[in-house]
Amino acid sequence: MKTASRLDHIEPFYVMECAKAAARIAASPACDPARGGEPMIYLNIGEPDFTAAPAVLDAAQRALAAGRTQYTQSAGLPALREAISAWYAQRFGLDIDPERILVTAGASAALQLACLALFERGDEVLMPDPSYPCNRHFVAAADATPVLLDCGPEQRFQPTADGVTAAWRDATRGVLLASPSNPTGTSIARDEMRRIVQSVRTRGGVTIVDEIYLGLSYDEAFGHSALEHGEDVISINSFSKYFCMTGWRLGWIVLPRDLVAPVEKLAQNLFICASTVAQHAALACFQPESIAEFERRRAAFRARRDAIVPALADLGLPVPVMPDGAFYAWADCSGHLRPGQTSWELAFELMDSAHVALTPGRDFGHADTARFLRLSFANSLEQLETSVARMRRALASR
């Protein structure tokens, strides 16, 4: 069957190929404890090992019991939009009108809506390299062209205003950034973000910032929202990461006022609304006891970061820039690569020999990503320590 030509511009999601290989190895006798094997340790997927907070689970059960399962408005429950607005005020000191907030079926839906509303064939969108692969594929699915900017460790793997200005062309429509970033866990400094927004604004472009890891910031110098730089900035956020609700598929987008109606029209036609039960449950995310629990979890992620980054360096897998947010370490594995090898081959070796699943850099761009591995420390300290011991053994025997 003939498929649409836009599929030619969307690459496979190689992370999923690694996940399938890890599952296959995990089902083998070598990973069966009953046969003396070592269970696979999964450090490849960006999913918190914590689940939804107790109050969230209770709220979902109450919503089901009360039959609150019908469609909501496409923009989301008014009470949830107001709660998100209050969170911005409490956490970031920002006054965000609830009318500018649209609740979506995960951050993925928010990114798709933004790209479909703003980009079309012939447009170019500037993005960092490395970056989360699906973000550039959202641009491609809107028939626009993602243009990757080489962002090395000397600039924290993030674009600069000077870099954006130098790359801007007649076809450039805007920028799609991520702060904190997947795969590097690094953020854009406040002054640099302000300069990027101003550069884009001066050229009549749009600034979209993926902020789904913003709640998981560990450094006050970076824990700010790009929304502070003007109402023309578009922010994408999610209940998946800080709020630990991955499978609930719930996110939101903050829009300029004149974009609310066009994006809501798209949402009405493409999604109708986000999950009603998930929305009612998410209201409980903002209760004081839930926020206290999420903050305890944020401290746990930070402790894991502080343990795993030096441990990786000791293995000869240095992390060039300390992640200031999210739960990823972007480790340079070039010291362990044989001639002709990339991190792809090394990741499969470690799955086979150490029974530790990591993500090779292949998915995340083209600028030197083949020498990096992404490790997710969204796992217990005990599992992280075990994985380090296994990798040490495996790397020493190569």
C-alpha positions, 0 to 999 in steps of 0.5 A: 500500500502506498504511504504518505511521503511525510513518512520518508522524513520520520526515522525509526525510534531506535530506542524501541529496538533496543527495548525489544532486544533487552526484553528478548535477552531478559527472557533468556536463561542467562537472566533467569534467577532460578537458573543462576542468571542475573535479571536485566536492569533497565536504565534505558527508558525515561520513566520514573520508577515511582508511580502516581501519588496516593492522593492521585490514585484515590482521586481516580477511584473516586471519579470512577465510582462517581461515574465522572467519565464523560468527555470534558471540554477540549481545553480540559477541566476548568478546575485543572487549568486553574490548578496548573495556573496556581502551580505556576504562581506558587512554584515560579512566581508567574501569573499565567491566565488559566484561559491560556492553558490547554490540557492535552493527551500527554505532552506528545499531543501538545507538541503535535498540536503546536506543530500542526498549528504553526508549521507547514511545508517549506518552513524550517524549525531550529532544534538542538543536536542532541535532542529528543527524536520525537520532537523533530518528528513532530516537526516533520509530521507537519511537513516542515523541516527540522534543522539541527544545531550542533550543540557540544559540551562547551555550551552545555549541549544547548543552543545559544542566541548567537547560534540561533541568529547565525542559523536563521534563514528566510525559511526559518519559522522558529525554534523548538527547544527543551529545558531540561533536555532529554538526553542530556539533562541540561538546561538553558540558562535564564539570560541565554533563554531571554536572548534566544526568545528576543532573537526569535521575536525580532525575526517574527518567529515562534519559540516553543519550549519543551519543559516536561522535566522542569519540575525535576530541576536540581539547580536554582540557576536553571529551575525557571520557566521560559514563560517568564520571557513573554506571553508569546513563548509557548511552553509544553509540559506534562504530568508524566515526569515530575508528577509520575503519571506516565501511562495516564497520558496527560499534559498541557500547553501554555499558549499566547492568547491569540493561539488558544482558539486555533489550537483548541479547534485542532484539539477538538477534531484530533483528540476531542479531549484528554482522558477524563479520569486522568484529569480528575485524578491530576487535580490531586497532584496539587494538594500539599501532601502530593507536592511534598511527596513529589519533592521527596522524589525529586530529592531521591532523583538528585541523590541518584544523579550525585551517585551515578555520575562519578561512578560512570566517570570511574568506569571510563564513561565520563558525563561531560556536563553534570545534568541539572534536571531530568533523570538522564546522564549523557555519558561519553563511551568513546574510551571503550569503543573498538575501531569502527564501533559506535555506542550502538554496538557497545549498548548491545554488548552491555545488554548481553554481557552485563544485563544492563540496558542503556540507550545508544546515542543514535536516536538523538541527533547526528553531531557526535552522538555515536560516542554517547550512551544515555543512562536513565537514573529513574531507578533505585540506588541499589539497582544503579549500584548493581548496574555499575558493578556489572558494567565494571566486570563486563568492560574489564573483560572486553 
